[in-house]
Each structure stands twice: as structure tokens, then as C-alpha cells.
Amino acid sequence: MENSEKTELVLLACGSFNPITNMHLRLFELAKDYMNGTGKYKVIKGIISPVGDAYKKKGLISAHHRVFMAQLSTKNSEWVEVDTWESLQKEWVETAKVLRHHQEKLEASSCGNEQGSPVLERPGRKRKWAEQRQDFSQKKSLEPKTKGVPKVKLLCGADLLESFGVPNLWKSEDITQIVRDYGLICITRAGNDAQKFIYESDVLWKYQNNIHLVNEWITNDISSTKIRQALRRGQSIRYLVPDLVQEYIEKHDLYTSESEERNVGVILAPLQRNMAEANS
């Protein structure tokens, strides 16, 4: 398939990133290789969107630290970046709304820049549209056209897919909107039967063509939970997280027995909201 027929994709990963690990970063590479390999898509950007403090998850440290660690981890990436919009919201924001926010940003950018819009740039780069306009206009006739505005897809692990089955954690209409309007790229870990879970869910089965399952053949079971556990026990986390992240954690003494008790006894924000709406 020619480049002119490919759909451009932006991969969005939402989550706690408490802390971000090398596995989180590998998800992006695995997904990019898989989607580009289909011949139908061209991945142009990856976005890490840490959840805000209002999520109220047990052991969740300040979004300020989680965002900064994510930024350190993507410092040398040419295509993955960190977006702070979700983390800065005073209240917890549903994943469906985060997806819509980023899709609307892409659509607004596409309309504003017309047909000759440049490739999405990482924040902080000094290139200015005004200085580039003539160069882009000269090149645009040579560049392959793609299928309209880039599409946002939710990048996740199999654990998020299976969490759709947890009572009151997700609104049914949000699940439908996510898989119908955006789609999932799900990296499957050893021991996860994602295909079976899709089969057992009517809504996931209905939109299964918009759910891309990516097998992780080089298995890696790093998790933020295990990282925090190792830190509480004074064990090394080197090579499990980026070096800059490890240095930041040690400098600020971020994960301790005390920090793990944060939000203990507090109902998780989505559970609290969805149960309240169900009872109203």
C-alpha cells in the first residue's frame, strides 16, 4: 500500500505512571512497529498523559513528580512526548474525554494549517510556522497525501482491557465510545487472554475490528507496583526505569512506606462518580 493511502495515527497512553517504567516506553515501540507493519497506518506521534491527583489511587504521588519523570524518560525520543492537560485538571477526567480532547486538537490544528500543515512537533522546538511556510509550500506537492486528519487511538496493556469488566469502574457508554470512535491498541502480556475477554464482551466483540492486539514476544513484566515495592525495600531499580528517572526518585525520596499509604481508604474517583450516578 502506498503512503498516500495510509492513515496517520497518534498513540495515546493514559495512566498513573507511578512511576513511569521502561515497559511503558516499550509499549509505544511495540505498537508503532505493529501498526506500521500492517501497511494501513503510519504512526506519527505518541502521547503520555498522566492522570491527575484527583484520581485518588492508593499510593499515587503528586502529578507534578509523575509528569516530570515522564518528561525525563522521553527527553531523547523523537516521537513520544508528555501532555500535561489531563494531569492539570482539578477533577478526574474520563479516558473517553481525554481521547476526545486530543482528537479535537488534531482537527483544529488541521483546519488552521490547511493542506500544507507540518508534521506535529514536540514542545520546545524552535521551528516557527511563519519561517517554515515557504519551505512547506515548496515541498507539499512532493509529499504523499494521507487520509485526512490523524486519528487518535488508545494505547494500553491487557490489564486495562480487562478492567472494562470491573463493575462501576467504567461507564458502558464510555467503553462503547472508546472502541467505536477511537479504537484500542492493546499490548498483551504473558498470562492475559485478551481475545477471550473480547469474545465474552458484546460491545468489544461488536467493535473487535477496531481493537488491535499486539503480542509481546519478548516478555517483560515490569510494573510500577513492583518498582514501588522494590524502592520501599531499599532494592535497586536500575535498568527497570530510565536512569534519569531513577536519579530523580532517589533525589526526592519519592516512594516510601508513607507515600504508599496515600489515599488509603479513599474510593477511587471513577468508582465514586459512577456509583453516585447509578444511585441518583
C-alpha positions in Angstrom: 0.0 0.0 0.0 1.3 3.4 -0.9 2.0 6.1 1.7 -0.8 8.1 0.1 -3.4 5.6 1.3 -2.1 5.3 4.9 -4.0 6.7 7.9 -1.8 8.7 10.2 -2.1 7.7 13.9 -1.4 9.3 17.2 -1.0 6.8 20.1 -2.3 8.0 23.4 -1.4 6.2 26.7 -3.3 7.3 29.8 -2.5 6.0 33.3 -0.9 6.7 36.6 2.8 6.3 35.5 3.6 6.0 39.2 6.4 5.9 38.3 6.9 5.5 34.5 9.0 2.4 33.6 10.9 1.1 30.7 7.9 -1.2 30.0 5.6 1.9 29.5 8.0 3.2 26.9 8.3 -0.2 25.2 4.5 -0.3 24.7 4.9 2.7 22.3 7.6 1.0 20.2 5.7 -2.3 20.0 2.6 -0.6 19.0 4.3 1.6 16.4 6.1 -1.4 14.8 2.8 -3.4 14.7 0.6 -0.6 13.2 3.2 0.5 10.7 3.7 -3.2 9.7 0.0 -3.6 8.7 0.7 -1.3 5.8 -2.5 0.6 6.5 -1.2 3.1 9.1 1.7 5.5 9.8 2.3 6.3 13.4 3.4 9.9 13.7 3.3 10.6 17.4 3.0 9.1 20.8 1.5 10.9 23.8 1.9 10.0 27.5 -0.9 11.5 29.6 -0.5 11.0 33.3 -3.7 11.1 35.3 -4.4 13.9 37.8 -4.2 13.7 41.5 -8.0 13.6 41.8 -7.9 10.0 40.6 -7.3 9.2 44.2 -5.5 5.9 43.6 -3.7 4.3 46.6 0.0 5.3 46.7 -0.4 7.9 43.9 2.2 10.6 44.4 1.8 14.2 43.1 1.2 14.7 39.4 4.0 17.2 39.4 6.5 14.5 40.0 4.9 11.9 37.8 4.8 14.3 34.8 8.4 15.4 35.3 9.6 11.8 35.4 7.7 11.1 32.2 9.3 14.1 30.6 12.7 12.9 31.7 12.0 9.5 30.2 11.1 10.9 26.8 13.8 13.5 26.7 15.6 11.7 23.9 12.6 10.4 22.0 11.9 11.7 18.5 8.2 10.9 18.6 6.9 10.3 22.1 6.1 13.2 24.3 4.2 14.1 27.5 1.0 16.0 27.6 0.0 17.7 30.9 -3.6 18.6 30.1 -5.2 15.7 32.0 -2.9 15.9 35.0 -3.7 19.6 35.4 -7.5 19.1 35.7 -8.9 19.7 39.2 -11.3 16.8 38.8 -10.7 13.3 37.4 -11.3 13.2 33.7 -12.7 10.1 31.9 -10.5 8.5 29.4 -13.1 9.0 26.7 -12.9 12.7 27.3 -9.1 12.7 27.1 -9.3 10.9 23.8 -11.8 13.5 22.5 -9.6 16.4 23.7 -6.6 15.2 21.7 -8.7 14.3 18.6 -10.2 17.8 18.7 -6.7 19.4 19.0 -5.6 17.5 15.9 -8.7 18.5 14.0 -8.3 22.2 15.0 -4.6 22.1 14.0 -5.5 20.6 10.6 -8.1 23.2 9.9 -5.8 26.0 11.0 -2.9 24.9 8.9 -4.9 23.9 5.8 -3.5 21.2 3.5 0.2 22.2 4.0 0.3 21.6 7.7 3.7 20.5 9.0 4.3 17.2 10.9 3.4 17.5 14.6 6.3 19.0 16.5 7.5 18.2 20.1 7.0 21.1 22.5 10.1 23.3 23.0 11.3 23.0 19.4 12.1 26.4 18.0 10.8 26.0 14.5 8.1 28.6 13.7 5.3 28.2 11.2 5.9 31.6 9.7 9.5 30.8 9.0 8.6 27.4 7.5 5.6 28.4 5.4 7.5 28.9 2.1 9.5 25.8 2.6 6.4 23.7 3.2 4.6 25.2 0.2 7.5 24.2 -2.0 7.6 20.6 -0.6 3.9 19.9 -0.3 3.5 18.9 -3.9 6.2 16.3 -3.4 4.9 14.9 -0.1 2.5 11.9 -0.1 -1.0 12.7 0.9 -2.6 10.9 3.8 -6.2 10.1 4.8 -7.2 13.4 6.3 -6.7 14.3 10.0 -4.6 11.9 12.1 -6.6 9.5 14.3 -6.0 9.1 18.0 -6.0 5.6 19.3 -5.7 4.5 22.9 -2.6 2.5 23.7 -2.9 0.1 26.6 -2.0 -3.2 28.2 -4.3 -6.1 28.5 -5.0 -5.2 32.1 -6.8 -2.0 31.0 -8.9 -4.0 28.5 -9.9 -6.5 31.3 -10.7 -3.6 33.6 -13.7 -2.9 31.4 -15.3 -5.8 33.2 -14.9 -4.3 36.7 -18.3 -3.1 38.0 -18.7 0.7 38.1 -15.1 1.4 37.0 -16.2 2.4 33.5 -19.4 3.7 32.1 -20.8 1.4 29.4 -21.3 4.4 27.1 -17.6 5.4 27.6 -16.4 1.9 26.7 -18.6 2.0 23.5 -17.3 5.4 22.6 -13.6 4.4 23.1 -13.7 1.2 21.0 -16.2 2.6 18.4 -14.9 6.1 17.8 -11.2 5.8 18.5 -10.0 2.2 18.9 -7.5 0.3 21.1 -4.0 -0.9 20.5 -3.6 -3.5 23.3 -0.2 -5.0 24.1 -0.8 -8.4 25.6 1.3 -9.8 28.4 2.0 -13.4 29.3 -1.0 -14.9 31.1 -3.5 -12.5 29.6 -6.2 -13.9 27.4 -7.3 -10.7 25.7 -9.0 -12.4 22.8 -11.2 -14.4 25.2 -12.2 -11.3 27.1 -13.2 -9.6 23.8 -15.3 -12.7 22.9 -17.1 -12.5 26.3 -18.0 -8.8 25.9 -20.8 -8.0 23.4 -19.6 -4.4 22.9 -15.9 -5.4 22.4 -16.9 -8.2 20.1 -19.1 -5.8 18.0 -16.1 -3.4 17.5 -13.3 -6.0 17.5 -12.1 -4.8 14.1 -11.1 -1.5 16.0 -9.2 -3.4 18.6 -5.6 -4.3 17.7 -4.0 -7.0 19.8 -0.2 -6.9 19.8 1.7 -9.9 21.1 4.7 -9.1 23.2 7.0 -11.9 22.2 10.0 -10.6 24.2 8.1 -10.7 27.5 8.6 -8.1 30.1 6.7 -8.0 33.4 8.0 -4.7 34.8 5.2 -2.8 36.6 5.0 0.4 38.6 3.7 -1.6 41.6 6.8 -3.8 41.7 9.0 -0.7 41.2 7.5 1.0 44.3 7.8 -2.3 46.2 11.5 -2.6 45.5 12.0 1.0 46.5 10.3 0.5 49.8 12.6 -2.4 50.5 15.7 -0.5 49.6 16.3 -2.6 46.5 17.8 -1.4 43.2 15.6 -0.4 40.3 18.4 0.2 37.8 17.6 -0.9 34.3 13.9 -1.1 35.2 13.3 2.6 34.7 15.3 5.2 32.7 18.4 6.3 34.5 17.2 9.9 34.8 14.0 8.7 36.4 15.9 6.6 38.9 18.1 9.6 39.8 15.0 11.8 40.2 13.3 9.3 42.5 16.4 9.0 44.7 16.9 12.7 44.8 13.4 13.4 46.0 12.9 10.2 48.0 9.6 9.7 46.3 8.4 6.2 47.1 8.3 5.2 50.7 6.0 3.3 53.1 4.4 6.6 53.9 3.7 7.6 50.3 2.2 4.1 49.6 -0.4 4.9 52.3 -1.6 8.0 50.4 -5.3 7.8 49.6 -5.8 4.7 51.7 -9.5 4.3 52.5 -10.5 6.8 49.7 -12.8 5.4 47.0 -11.2 5.6 43.5 -12.6 8.6 41.6 -14.3 6.7 38.8 -15.9 4.2 41.2 -17.1 7.1 43.4 -18.6 9.0 40.5 -20.2 6.1 38.7 -21.7 4.7 41.8 -23.1 8.1 42.7 -24.7 8.5 39.3 -26.1 5.0 39.4 -27.8 5.7 42.7 -29.1 9.1 41.8 
